[in-house]
Amino acid sequence: MDLIRIILSVIIPPLGVFLQVGLGKHFWLNILLTLLGYIPGLVHAVYIVARK
């Protein structure tokens, strides 16, 4: 399941974070980072999914 989340995080970073933690603070932070630039949102999403 983590492989699917990582793939979704690469395509749409907030979706991968949402599937991992739900509508918590990390989701909203990832939305903000993705709006500021795709790469920061991507790095944050992969970090959140991979840390568990």
mmCIF entry with sequence, helices, sheets and N, C-alpha, C, O atoms, coordinates in Angstrom:
data_MODEL
# 
_entry.id   MODEL 
# 
_entity.id                         1 
_entity.type                       polymer 
_entity.pdbx_number_of_molecules   1 
# 
_entity_poly.entity_id                      1 
_entity_poly.type                           'polypeptide(L)' 
_entity_poly.nstd_linkage                   no 
_entity_poly.nstd_monomer                   no 
_entity_poly.pdbx_seq_one_letter_code       MDLIRIILSVIIPPLGVFLQVGLGKHFWLNILLTLLGYIPGLVHAVYIVARK 
_entity_poly.pdbx_seq_one_letter_code_can   MDLIRIILSVIIPPLGVFLQVGLGKHFWLNILLTLLGYIPGLVHAVYIVARK 
_entity_poly.pdbx_strand_id                 A 
# 
loop_
_entity_poly_seq.entity_id 
_entity_poly_seq.num 
_entity_poly_seq.mon_id 
_entity_poly_seq.hetero 
1 1  MET n 
1 2  ASP n 
1 3  LEU n 
1 4  ILE n 
1 5  ARG n 
1 6  ILE n 
1 7  ILE n 
1 8  LEU n 
1 9  SER n 
1 10 VAL n 
1 11 ILE n 
1 12 ILE n 
1 13 PRO n 
1 14 PRO n 
1 15 LEU n 
1 16 GLY n 
1 17 VAL n 
1 18 PHE n 
1 19 LEU n 
1 20 GLN n 
1 21 VAL n 
1 22 GLY n 
1 23 LEU n 
1 24 GLY n 
1 25 LYS n 
1 26 HIS n 
1 27 PHE n 
1 28 TRP n 
1 29 LEU n 
1 30 ASN n 
1 31 ILE n 
1 32 LEU n 
1 33 LEU n 
1 34 THR n 
1 35 LEU n 
1 36 LEU n 
1 37 GLY n 
1 38 TYR n 
1 39 ILE n 
1 40 PRO n 
1 41 GLY n 
1 42 LEU n 
1 43 VAL n 
1 44 HIS n 
1 45 ALA n 
1 46 VAL n 
1 47 TYR n 
1 48 ILE n 
1 49 VAL n 
1 50 ALA n 
1 51 ARG n 
1 52 LYS n 
# 
_struct_asym.id          A 
_struct_asym.entity_id   1 
# 
loop_
_struct_conf.conf_type_id 
_struct_conf.id 
_struct_conf.pdbx_PDB_helix_id 
_struct_conf.beg_label_comp_id 
_struct_conf.beg_label_asym_id 
_struct_conf.beg_label_seq_id 
_struct_conf.pdbx_beg_PDB_ins_code 
_struct_conf.end_label_comp_id 
_struct_conf.end_label_asym_id 
_struct_conf.end_label_seq_id 
_struct_conf.pdbx_end_PDB_ins_code 
_struct_conf.beg_auth_comp_id 
_struct_conf.beg_auth_asym_id 
_struct_conf.beg_auth_seq_id 
_struct_conf.end_auth_comp_id 
_struct_conf.end_auth_asym_id 
_struct_conf.end_auth_seq_id 
_struct_conf.pdbx_PDB_helix_class 
_struct_conf.details 
_struct_conf.pdbx_PDB_helix_length 
HELX_P HELX_P1 AA1 ASP A 2  ? ILE A 11 ? ASP A 2  ILE A 11 1 ? 10 
HELX_P HELX_P2 AA2 PRO A 13 ? VAL A 21 ? PRO A 13 VAL A 21 1 ? 9  
HELX_P HELX_P3 AA3 LYS A 25 ? LEU A 36 ? LYS A 25 LEU A 36 1 ? 12 
HELX_P HELX_P4 AA4 TYR A 38 ? ALA A 50 ? TYR A 38 ALA A 50 1 ? 13 
# 
_struct_conf_type.id          HELX_P 
_struct_conf_type.criteria    ? 
_struct_conf_type.reference   ? 
# 
loop_
_atom_site.group_PDB 
_atom_site.id 
_atom_site.type_symbol 
_atom_site.label_atom_id 
_atom_site.label_alt_id 
_atom_site.label_comp_id 
_atom_site.label_asym_id 
_atom_site.label_entity_id 
_atom_site.label_seq_id 
_atom_site.pdbx_PDB_ins_code 
_atom_site.Cartn_x 
_atom_site.Cartn_y 
_atom_site.Cartn_z 
_atom_site.occupancy 
_atom_site.B_iso_or_equiv 
_atom_site.pdbx_formal_charge 
_atom_site.auth_seq_id 
_atom_site.auth_comp_id 
_atom_site.auth_asym_id 
_atom_site.auth_atom_id 
_atom_site.pdbx_PDB_model_num 
ATOM 1   N N  . MET A 1 1  ? 0.821  -1.198 0.000  1.00 0.00 ? 1  MET A N  1 
ATOM 2   C CA . MET A 1 1  ? 0.000  0.000  0.000  1.00 0.00 ? 1  MET A CA 1 
ATOM 3   C C  . MET A 1 1  ? 0.863  1.260  0.000  1.00 0.00 ? 1  MET A C  1 
ATOM 4   O O  . MET A 1 1  ? 0.474  2.269  -0.588 1.00 0.00 ? 1  MET A O  1 
ATOM 5   N N  . ASP A 1 2  ? 2.021  1.218  0.645  1.00 0.00 ? 2  ASP A N  1 
ATOM 6   C CA . ASP A 1 2  ? 2.888  2.402  0.653  1.00 0.00 ? 2  ASP A CA 1 
ATOM 7   C C  . ASP A 1 2  ? 3.395  2.736  -0.743 1.00 0.00 ? 2  ASP A C  1 
ATOM 8   O O  . ASP A 1 2  ? 3.583  3.911  -1.060 1.00 0.00 ? 2  ASP A O  1 
ATOM 9   N N  . LEU A 1 3  ? 3.617  1.743  -1.572 1.00 0.00 ? 3  LEU A N  1 
ATOM 10  C CA . LEU A 1 3  ? 4.070  2.000  -2.937 1.00 0.00 ? 3  LEU A CA 1 
ATOM 11  C C  . LEU A 1 3  ? 3.009  2.786  -3.708 1.00 0.00 ? 3  LEU A C  1 
ATOM 12  O O  . LEU A 1 3  ? 3.335  3.705  -4.459 1.00 0.00 ? 3  LEU A O  1 
ATOM 13  N N  . ILE A 1 4  ? 1.765  2.430  -3.523 1.00 0.00 ? 4  ILE A N  1 
ATOM 14  C CA . ILE A 1 4  ? 0.667  3.158  -4.188 1.00 0.00 ? 4  ILE A CA 1 
ATOM 15  C C  . ILE A 1 4  ? 0.605  4.594  -3.685 1.00 0.00 ? 4  ILE A C  1 
ATOM 16  O O  . ILE A 1 4  ? 0.405  5.519  -4.471 1.00 0.00 ? 4  ILE A O  1 
ATOM 17  N N  . ARG A 1 5  ? 0.775  4.784  -2.379 1.00 0.00 ? 5  ARG A N  1 
ATOM 18  C CA . ARG A 1 5  ? 0.758  6.144  -1.819 1.00 0.00 ? 5  ARG A CA 1 
ATOM 19  C C  . ARG A 1 5  ? 1.923  6.972  -2.342 1.00 0.00 ? 5  ARG A C  1 
ATOM 20  O O  . ARG A 1 5  ? 1.758  8.160  -2.618 1.00 0.00 ? 5  ARG A O  1 
ATOM 21  N N  . ILE A 1 6  ? 3.091  6.371  -2.481 1.00 0.00 ? 6  ILE A N  1 
ATOM 22  C CA . ILE A 1 6  ? 4.244  7.112  -3.004 1.00 0.00 ? 6  ILE A CA 1 
ATOM 23  C C  . ILE A 1 6  ? 4.013  7.487  -4.461 1.00 0.00 ? 6  ILE A C  1 
ATOM 24  O O  . ILE A 1 6  ? 4.337  8.603  -4.868 1.00 0.00 ? 6  ILE A O  1 
ATOM 25  N N  . ILE A 1 7  ? 3.463  6.579  -5.247 1.00 0.00 ? 7  ILE A N  1 
ATOM 26  C CA . ILE A 1 7  ? 3.166  6.886  -6.651 1.00 0.00 ? 7  ILE A CA 1 
ATOM 27  C C  . ILE A 1 7  ? 2.145  8.015  -6.735 1.00 0.00 ? 7  ILE A C  1 
ATOM 28  O O  . ILE A 1 7  ? 2.302  8.931  -7.541 1.00 0.00 ? 7  ILE A O  1 
ATOM 29  N N  . LEU A 1 8  ? 1.101  7.958  -5.910 1.00 0.00 ? 8  LEU A N  1 
ATOM 30  C CA . LEU A 1 8  ? 0.114  9.037  -5.900 1.00 0.00 ? 8  LEU A CA 1 
ATOM 31  C C  . LEU A 1 8  ? 0.714  10.349 -5.410 1.00 0.00 ? 8  LEU A C  1 
ATOM 32  O O  . LEU A 1 8  ? 0.311  11.425 -5.851 1.00 0.00 ? 8  LEU A O  1 
ATOM 33  N N  . SER A 1 9  ? 1.682  10.257 -4.494 1.00 0.00 ? 9  SER A N  1 
ATOM 34  C CA . SER A 1 9  ? 2.351  11.465 -4.005 1.00 0.00 ? 9  SER A CA 1 
ATOM 35  C C  . SER A 1 9  ? 3.177  12.124 -5.087 1.00 0.00 ? 9  SER A C  1 
ATOM 36  O O  . SER A 1 9  ? 3.309  13.348 -5.107 1.00 0.00 ? 9  SER A O  1 
ATOM 37  N N  . VAL A 1 10 ? 3.730  11.339 -5.978 1.00 0.00 ? 10 VAL A N  1 
ATOM 38  C CA . VAL A 1 10 ? 4.505  11.914 -7.082 1.00 0.00 ? 10 VAL A CA 1 
ATOM 39  C C  . VAL A 1 10 ? 3.574  12.586 -8.087 1.00 0.00 ? 10 VAL A C  1 
ATOM 40  O O  . VAL A 1 10 ? 3.901  13.639 -8.635 1.00 0.00 ? 10 VAL A O  1 
ATOM 41  N N  . ILE A 1 11 ? 2.423  11.981 -8.327 1.00 0.00 ? 11 ILE A N  1 
ATOM 42  C CA . ILE A 1 11 ? 1.477  12.548 -9.296 1.00 0.00 ? 11 ILE A CA 1 
ATOM 43  C C  . ILE A 1 11 ? 0.751  13.756 -8.705 1.00 0.00 ? 11 ILE A C  1 
ATOM 44  O O  . ILE A 1 11 ? 0.745  14.835 -9.297 1.00 0.00 ? 11 ILE A O  1 
ATOM 45  N N  . ILE A 1 12 ? 0.135  13.567 -7.527 1.00 0.00 ? 12 ILE A N  1 
ATOM 46  C CA . ILE A 1 12 ? -0.610 14.639 -6.845 1.00 0.00 ? 12 ILE A CA 1 
ATOM 47  C C  . ILE A 1 12 ? -0.203 14.602 -5.368 1.00 0.00 ? 12 ILE A C  1 
ATOM 48  O O  . ILE A 1 12 ? -0.776 13.832 -4.597 1.00 0.00 ? 12 ILE A O  1 
ATOM 49  N N  . PRO A 1 13 ? 0.772  15.419 -4.960 1.00 0.00 ? 13 PRO A N  1 
ATOM 50  C CA . PRO A 1 13 ? 1.297  15.339 -3.596 1.00 0.00 ? 13 PRO A CA 1 
ATOM 51  C C  . PRO A 1 13 ? 0.250  15.413 -2.478 1.00 0.00 ? 13 PRO A C  1 
ATOM 52  O O  . PRO A 1 13 ? 0.337  14.620 -1.540 1.00 0.00 ? 13 PRO A O  1 
ATOM 53  N N  . PRO A 1 14 ? -0.733 16.317 -2.524 1.00 0.00 ? 14 PRO A N  1 
ATOM 54  C CA . PRO A 1 14 ? -1.701 16.348 -1.416 1.00 0.00 ? 14 PRO A CA 1 
ATOM 55  C C  . PRO A 1 14 ? -2.527 15.066 -1.292 1.00 0.00 ? 14 PRO A C  1 
ATOM 56  O O  . PRO A 1 14 ? -2.948 14.713 -0.190 1.00 0.00 ? 14 PRO A O  1 
ATOM 57  N N  . LEU A 1 15 ? -2.761 14.378 -2.385 1.00 0.00 ? 15 LEU A N  1 
ATOM 58  C CA . LEU A 1 15 ? -3.537 13.141 -2.333 1.00 0.00 ? 15 LEU A CA 1 
ATOM 59  C C  . LEU A 1 15 ? -2.803 12.063 -1.545 1.00 0.00 ? 15 LEU A C  1 
ATOM 60  O O  . LEU A 1 15 ? -3.414 11.358 -0.741 1.00 0.00 ? 15 LEU A O  1 
ATOM 61  N N  . GLY A 1 16 ? -1.509 11.930 -1.766 1.00 0.00 ? 16 GLY A N  1 
ATOM 62  C CA . GLY A 1 16 ? -0.730 10.950 -1.011 1.00 0.00 ? 16 GLY A CA 1 
ATOM 63  C C  . GLY A 1 16 ? -0.709 11.254 0.472  1.00 0.00 ? 16 GLY A C  1 
ATOM 64  O O  . GLY A 1 16 ? -0.795 10.347 1.299  1.00 0.00 ? 16 GLY A O  1 
ATOM 65  N N  . VAL A 1 17 ? -0.595 12.526 0.811  1.00 0.00 ? 17 VAL A N  1 
ATOM 66  C CA . VAL A 1 17 ? -0.598 12.922 2.223  1.00 0.00 ? 17 VAL A CA 1 
ATOM 67  C C  . VAL A 1 17 ? -1.976 12.693 2.830  1.00 0.00 ? 17 VAL A C  1 
ATOM 68  O O  . VAL A 1 17 ? -2.082 12.239 3.969  1.00 0.00 ? 17 VAL A O  1 
ATOM 69  N N  . PHE A 1 18 ? -3.019 12.999 2.091  1.00 0.00 ? 18 PHE A N  1 
ATOM 70  C CA . PHE A 1 18 ? -4.373 12.780 2.585  1.00 0.00 ? 18 PHE A CA 1 
ATOM 71  C C  . PHE A 1 18 ? -4.617 11.302 2.884  1.00 0.00 ? 18 PHE A C  1 
ATOM 72  O O  . PHE A 1 18 ? -5.208 10.966 3.910  1.00 0.00 ? 18 PHE A O  1 
ATOM 73  N N  . LEU A 1 19 ? -4.170 10.430 2.004  1.00 0.00 ? 19 LEU A N  1 
ATOM 74  C CA . LEU A 1 19 ? -4.357 9.003  2.226  1.00 0.00 ? 19 LEU A CA 1 
ATOM 75  C C  . LEU A 1 19 ? -3.570 8.503  3.432  1.00 0.00 ? 19 LEU A C  1 
ATOM 76  O O  . LEU A 1 19 ? -3.955 7.515  4.058  1.00 0.00 ? 19 LEU A O  1 
ATOM 77  N N  . GLN A 1 20 ? -2.482 9.172  3.759  1.00 0.00 ? 20 GLN A N  1 
ATOM 78  C CA . GLN A 1 20 ? -1.647 8.751  4.887  1.00 0.00 ? 20 GLN A CA 1 
ATOM 79  C C  . GLN A 1 20 ? -2.161 9.301  6.222  1.00 0.00 ? 20 GLN A C  1 
ATOM 80  O O  . GLN A 1 20 ? -2.277 8.549  7.190  1.00 0.00 ? 20 GLN A O  1 
ATOM 81  N N  . VAL A 1 21 ? -2.468 10.594 6.287  1.00 0.00 ? 21 VAL A N  1 
ATOM 82  C CA . VAL A 1 21 ? -2.792 11.226 7.577  1.00 0.00 ? 21 VAL A CA 1 
ATOM 83  C C  . VAL A 1 21 ? -4.189 11.830 7.659  1.00 0.00 ? 21 VAL A C  1 
ATOM 84  O O  . VAL A 1 21 ? -4.608 12.228 8.746  1.00 0.00 ? 21 VAL A O  1 
ATOM 85  N N  . GLY A 1 22 ? -4.916 11.912 6.568  1.00 0.00 ? 22 GLY A N  1 
ATOM 86  C CA . GLY A 1 22 ? -6.242 12.512 6.600  1.00 0.00 ? 22 GLY A CA 1 
ATOM 87  C C  . GLY A 1 22 ? -6.167 14.035 6.507  1.00 0.00 ? 22 GLY A C  1 
ATOM 88  O O  . GLY A 1 22 ? -5.214 14.586 5.957  1.00 0.00 ? 22 GLY A O  1 
ATOM 89  N N  . LEU A 1 23 ? -7.174 14.699 7.045  1.00 0.00 ? 23 LEU A N  1 
ATOM 90  C CA . LEU A 1 23 ? -7.255 16.161 6.952  1.00 0.00 ? 23 LEU A CA 1 
ATOM 91  C C  . LEU A 1 23 ? -6.573 16.840 8.138  1.00 0.00 ? 23 LEU A C  1 
ATOM 92  O O  . LEU A 1 23 ? -7.157 17.723 8.765  1.00 0.00 ? 23 LEU A O  1 
ATOM 93  N N  . GLY A 1 24 ? -5.375 16.443 8.440  1.00 0.00 ? 24 GLY A N  1 
ATOM 94  C CA . GLY A 1 24 ? -4.621 17.021 9.541  1.00 0.00 ? 24 GLY A CA 1 
ATOM 95  C C  . GLY A 1 24 ? -3.756 18.173 9.091  1.00 0.00 ? 24 GLY A C  1 
ATOM 96  O O  . GLY A 1 24 ? -3.870 18.661 7.967  1.00 0.00 ? 24 GLY A O  1 
ATOM 97  N N  . LYS A 1 25 ? -2.887 18.597 9.990  1.00 0.00 ? 25 LYS A N  1 
ATOM 98  C CA . LYS A 1 25 ? -2.025 19.753 9.705  1.00 0.00 ? 25 LYS A CA 1 
ATOM 99  C C  . LYS A 1 25 ? -1.042 19.465 8.574  1.00 0.00 ? 25 LYS A C  1 
ATOM 100 O O  . LYS A 1 25 ? -0.686 20.374 7.823  1.00 0.00 ? 25 LYS A O  1 
ATOM 101 N N  . HIS A 1 26 ? -0.601 18.219 8.441  1.00 0.00 ? 26 HIS A N  1 
ATOM 102 C CA . HIS A 1 26 ? 0.332  17.886 7.368  1.00 0.00 ? 26 HIS A CA 1 
ATOM 103 C C  . HIS A 1 26 ? -0.323 18.001 5.997  1.00 0.00 ? 26 HIS A C  1 
ATOM 104 O O  . HIS A 1 26 ? 0.334  18.374 5.025  1.00 0.00 ? 26 HIS A O  1 
ATOM 105 N N  . PHE A 1 27 ? -1.602 17.686 5.912  1.00 0.00 ? 27 PHE A N  1 
ATOM 106 C CA . PHE A 1 27 ? -2.317 17.826 4.641  1.00 0.00 ? 27 PHE A CA 1 
ATOM 107 C C  . PHE A 1 27 ? -2.356 19.287 4.211  1.00 0.00 ? 27 PHE A C  1 
ATOM 108 O O  . PHE A 1 27 ? -2.048 19.608 3.063  1.00 0.00 ? 27 PHE A O  1 
ATOM 109 N N  . TRP A 1 28 ? -2.735 20.169 5.128  1.00 0.00 ? 28 TRP A N  1 
ATOM 110 C CA . TRP A 1 28 ? -2.843 21.588 4.780  1.00 0.00 ? 28 TRP A CA 1 
ATOM 111 C C  . TRP A 1 28 ? -1.479 22.201 4.502  1.00 0.00 ? 28 TRP A C  1 
ATOM 112 O O  . TRP A 1 28 ? -1.349 23.070 3.640  1.00 0.00 ? 28 TRP A O  1 
ATOM 113 N N  . LEU A 1 29 ? -0.464 21.750 5.229  1.00 0.00 ? 29 LEU A N  1 
ATOM 114 C CA . LEU A 1 29 ? 0.894  22.216 4.947  1.00 0.00 ? 29 LEU A CA 1 
ATOM 115 C C  . LEU A 1 29 ? 1.318  21.781 3.552  1.00 0.00 ? 29 LEU A C  1 
ATOM 116 O O  . LEU A 1 29 ? 1.966  22.539 2.830  1.00 0.00 ? 29 LEU A O  1 
ATOM 117 N N  . ASN A 1 30 ? 0.955  20.565 3.176  1.00 0.00 ? 30 ASN A N  1 
ATOM 118 C CA . ASN A 1 30 ? 1.316  20.079 1.851  1.00 0.00 ? 30 ASN A CA 1 
ATOM 119 C C  . ASN A 1 30 ? 0.580  20.843 0.759  1.00 0.00 ? 30 ASN A C  1 
ATOM 120 O O  . ASN A 1 30 ? 1.151  21.114 -0.297 1.00 0.00 ? 30 ASN A O  1 
ATOM 121 N N  . ILE A 1 31 ? -0.676 21.193 0.999  1.00 0.00 ? 31 ILE A N  1 
ATOM 122 C CA . ILE A 1 31 ? -1.416 22.032 0.031  1.00 0.00 ? 31 ILE A CA 1 
ATOM 123 C C  . ILE A 1 31 ? -0.671 23.350 -0.175 1.00 0.00 ? 31 ILE A C  1 
ATOM 124 O O  . ILE A 1 31 ? -0.474 23.788 -1.308 1.00 0.00 ? 31 ILE A O  1 
ATOM 125 N N  . LEU A 1 32 ? -0.260 23.973 0.917  1.00 0.00 ? 32 LEU A N  1 
ATOM 126 C CA . LEU A 1 32 ? 0.454  25.248 0.832  1.00 0.00 ? 32 LEU A CA 1 
ATOM 127 C C  . LEU A 1 32 ? 1.783  25.083 0.086  1.00 0.00 ? 32 LEU A C  1 
ATOM 128 O O  . LEU A 1 32 ? 2.109  25.884 -0.790 1.00 0.00 ? 32 LEU A O  1 
ATOM 129 N N  . LEU A 1 33 ? 2.544  24.048 0.435  1.00 0.00 ? 33 LEU A N  1 
ATOM 130 C CA . LEU A 1 33 ? 3.826  23.824 -0.228 1.00 0.00 ? 33 LEU A CA 1 
ATOM 131 C C  . LEU A 1 33 ? 3.648  23.519 -1.711 1.00 0.00 ? 33 LEU A C  1 
ATOM 132 O O  . LEU A 1 33 ? 4.453  23.953 -2.534 1.00 0.00 ? 33 LEU A O  1 
ATOM 133 N N  . THR A 1 34 ? 2.615  22.787 -2.051 1.00 0.00 ? 34 THR A N  1 
ATOM 134 C CA . THR A 1 34 ? 2.372  22.475 -3.460 1.00 0.00 ? 34 THR A CA 1 
ATOM 135 C C  . THR A 1 34 ? 1.962  23.724 -4.230 1.00 0.00 ? 34 THR A C  1 
ATOM 136 O O  . THR A 1 34 ? 2.327  23.880 -5.395 1.00 0.00 ? 34 THR A O  1 
ATOM 137 N N  . LEU A 1 35 ? 1.214  24.606 -3.597 1.00 0.00 ? 35 LEU A N  1 
ATOM 138 C CA . LEU A 1 35 ? 0.850  25.856 -4.263 1.00 0.00 ? 35 LEU A CA 1 
ATOM 139 C C  . LEU A 1 35 ? 2.063  26.760 -4.466 1.00 0.00 ? 35 LEU A C  1 
ATOM 140 O O  . LEU A 1 35 ? 2.141  27.497 -5.449 1.00 0.00 ? 35 LEU A O  1 
ATOM 141 N N  . LEU A 1 36 ? 3.000  26.696 -3.533 1.00 0.00 ? 36 LEU A N  1 
ATOM 142 C CA . LEU A 1 36 ? 4.214  27.510 -3.661 1.00 0.00 ? 36 LEU A CA 1 
ATOM 143 C C  . LEU A 1 36 ? 5.180  26.941 -4.695 1.00 0.00 ? 36 LEU A C  1 
ATOM 144 O O  . LEU A 1 36 ? 6.001  27.667 -5.256 1.00 0.00 ? 36 LEU A O  1 
ATOM 145 N N  . GLY A 1 37 ? 5.075  25.656 -4.937 1.00 0.00 ? 37 GLY A N  1 
ATOM 146 C CA . GLY A 1 37 ? 5.930  25.005 -5.925 1.00 0.00 ? 37 GLY A CA 1 
ATOM 147 C C  . GLY A 1 37 ? 5.742  23.503 -5.839 1.00 0.00 ? 37 GLY A C  1 
ATOM 148 O O  . GLY A 1 37 ? 5.569  22.949 -4.753 1.00 0.00 ? 37 GLY A O  1 
ATOM 149 N N  . TYR A 1 38 ? 5.775  22.856 -6.974 1.00 0.00 ? 38 TYR A N  1 
ATOM 150 C CA . TYR A 1 38 ? 5.513  21.421 -7.008 1.00 0.00 ? 38 TYR A CA 1 
ATOM 151 C C  . TYR A 1 38 ? 6.563  20.619 -6.236 1.00 0.00 ? 38 TYR A C  1 
ATOM 152 O O  . TYR A 1 38 ? 6.220  19.674 -5.525 1.00 0.00 ? 38 TYR A O  1 
ATOM 153 N N  . ILE A 1 39 ? 7.822  20.984 -6.367 1.00 0.00 ? 39 ILE A N  1 
ATOM 154 C CA . ILE A 1 39 ? 8.917  20.224 -5.752 1.00 0.00 ? 39 ILE A CA 1 
ATOM 155 C C  . ILE A 1 39 ? 8.835  20.234 -4.218 1.00 0.00 ? 39 ILE A C  1 
ATOM 156 O O  . ILE A 1 39 ? 8.973  19.170 -3.616 1.00 0.00 ? 39 ILE A O  1 
ATOM 157 N N  . PRO A 1 40 ? 8.618  21.377 -3.556 1.00 0.00 ? 40 PRO A N  1 
ATOM 158 C CA . PRO A 1 40 ? 8.486  21.328 -2.094 1.00 0.00 ? 40 PRO A CA 1 
ATOM 159 C C  . PRO A 1 40 ? 7.314  20.457 -1.634 1.00 0.00 ? 40 PRO A C  1 
ATOM 160 O O  . PRO A 1 40 ? 7.432  19.741 -0.640 1.00 0.00 ? 40 PRO A O  1 
ATOM 161 N N  . GLY A 1 41 ? 6.203  20.512 -2.337 1.00 0.00 ? 41 GLY A N  1 
ATOM 162 C CA . GLY A 1 41 ? 5.063  19.670 -2.002 1.00 0.00 ? 41 GLY A CA 1 
ATOM 163 C C  . GLY A 1 41 ? 5.377  18.198 -2.216 1.00 0.00 ? 41 GLY A C  1 
ATOM 164 O O  . GLY A 1 41 ? 4.960  17.349 -1.428 1.00 0.00 ? 41 GLY A O  1 
ATOM 165 N N  . LEU A 1 42 ? 6.102  17.900 -3.269 1.00 0.00 ? 42 LEU A N  1 
ATOM 166 C CA . LEU A 1 42 ? 6.488  16.521 -3.562 1.00 0.00 ? 42 LEU A CA 1 
ATOM 167 C C  . LEU A 1 42 ? 7.420  15.966 -2.494 1.00 0.00 ? 42 LEU A C  1 
ATOM 168 O O  . LEU A 1 42 ? 7.227  14.845 -2.024 1.00 0.00 ? 42 LEU A O  1 
ATOM 169 N N  . VAL A 1 43 ? 8.416  16.733 -2.112 1.00 0.00 ? 43 VAL A N  1 
ATOM 170 C CA . VAL A 1 43 ? 9.369  16.286 -1.091 1.00 0.00 ? 43 VAL A CA 1 
ATOM 171 C C  . VAL A 1 43 ? 8.650  16.053 0.239  1.00 0.00 ? 43 VAL A C  1 
ATOM 172 O O  . VAL A 1 43 ? 8.888  15.045 0.904  1.00 0.00 ? 43 VAL A O  1 
ATOM 173 N N  . HIS A 1 44 ? 7.793  16.961 0.620  1.00 0.00 ? 44 HIS A N  1 
ATOM 174 C CA . HIS A 1 44 ? 7.051  16.824 1.868  1.00 0.00 ? 44 HIS A CA 1 
ATOM 175 C C  . HIS A 1 44 ? 6.143  15.594 1.824  1.00 0.00 ? 44 HIS A C  1 
ATOM 176 O O  . HIS A 1 44 ? 6.063  14.852 2.803  1.00 0.00 ? 44 HIS A O  1 
ATOM 177 N N  . ALA A 1 45 ? 5.463  15.372 0.706  1.00 0.00 ? 45 ALA A N  1 
ATOM 178 C CA . ALA A 1 45 ? 4.553  14.236 0.584  1.00 0.00 ? 45 ALA A CA 1 
ATOM 179 C C  . ALA A 1 45 ? 5.299  12.914 0.677  1.00 0.00 ? 45 ALA A C  1 
ATOM 180 O O  . ALA A 1 45 ? 4.858  12.006 1.382  1.00 0.00 ? 45 ALA A O  1 
ATOM 181 N N  . VAL A 1 46 ? 6.400  12.794 -0.010 1.00 0.00 ? 46 VAL A N  1 
ATOM 182 C CA . VAL A 1 46 ? 7.173  11.552 0.024  1.00 0.00 ? 46 VAL A CA 1 
ATOM 183 C C  . VAL A 1 46 ? 7.731  11.333 1.442  1.00 0.00 ? 46 VAL A C  1 
ATOM 184 O O  . VAL A 1 46 ? 7.769  10.201 1.923  1.00 0.00 ? 46 VAL A O  1 
ATOM 185 N N  . TYR A 1 47 ? 8.153  12.392 2.093  1.00 0.00 ? 47 TYR A N  1 
ATOM 186 C CA . TYR A 1 47 ? 8.640  12.279 3.462  1.00 0.00 ? 47 TYR A CA 1 
ATOM 187 C C  . TYR A 1 47 ? 7.541  11.768 4.399  1.00 0.00 ? 47 TYR A C  1 
ATOM 188 O O  . TYR A 1 47 ? 7.785  10.871 5.205  1.00 0.00 ? 47 TYR A O  1 
ATOM 189 N N  . ILE A 1 48 ? 6.350  12.327 4.299  1.00 0.00 ? 48 ILE A N  1 
ATOM 190 C CA . ILE A 1 48 ? 5.250  11.929 5.172  1.00 0.00 ? 48 ILE A CA 1 
ATOM 191 C C  . ILE A 1 48 ? 4.870  10.470 4.941  1.00 0.00 ? 48 ILE A C  1 
ATOM 192 O O  . ILE A 1 48 ? 4.628  9.731  5.894  1.00 0.00 ? 48 ILE A O  1 
ATOM 193 N N  . VAL A 1 49 ? 4.818  10.060 3.687  1.00 0.00 ? 49 VAL A N  1 
ATOM 194 C CA . VAL A 1 49 ? 4.437  8.675  3.390  1.00 0.00 ? 49 VAL A CA 1 
ATOM 195 C C  . VAL A 1 49 ? 5.532  7.706  3.789  1.00 0.00 ? 49 VAL A C  1 
ATOM 196 O O  . VAL A 1 49 ? 5.238  6.619  4.287  1.00 0.00 ? 49 VAL A O  1 
ATOM 197 N N  . ALA A 1 50 ? 6.781  8.071  3.583  1.00 0.00 ? 50 ALA A N  1 
ATOM 198 C CA . ALA A 1 50 ? 7.893  7.136  3.837  1.00 0.00 ? 50 ALA A CA 1 
ATOM 199 C C  . ALA A 1 50 ? 8.289  7.055  5.310  1.00 0.00 ? 50 ALA A C  1 
ATOM 200 O O  . ALA A 1 50 ? 8.934  6.084  5.706  1.00 0.00 ? 50 ALA A O  1 
ATOM 201 N N  . ARG A 1 51 ? 7.934  8.019  6.119  1.00 0.00 ? 51 ARG A N  1 
ATOM 202 C CA . ARG A 1 51 ? 8.410  8.007  7.511  1.00 0.00 ? 51 ARG A CA 1 
ATOM 203 C C  . ARG A 1 51 ? 7.715  6.960  8.371  1.00 0.00 ? 51 ARG A C  1 
ATOM 204 O O  . ARG A 1 51 ? 8.250  6.586  9.414  1.00 0.00 ? 51 ARG A O  1 
ATOM 205 N N  . LYS A 1 52 ? 6.556  6.479  7.976  1.00 0.00 ? 52 LYS A N  1 
ATOM 206 C CA . LYS A 1 52 ? 5.850  5.475  8.769  1.00 0.00 ? 52 LYS A CA 1 
ATOM 207 C C  . LYS A 1 52 ? 6.387  4.119  8.557  1.00 0.00 ? 52 LYS A C  1 
ATOM 208 O O  . LYS A 1 52 ? 5.898  3.160  9.155  1.00 0.00 ? 52 LYS A O  1 
# 
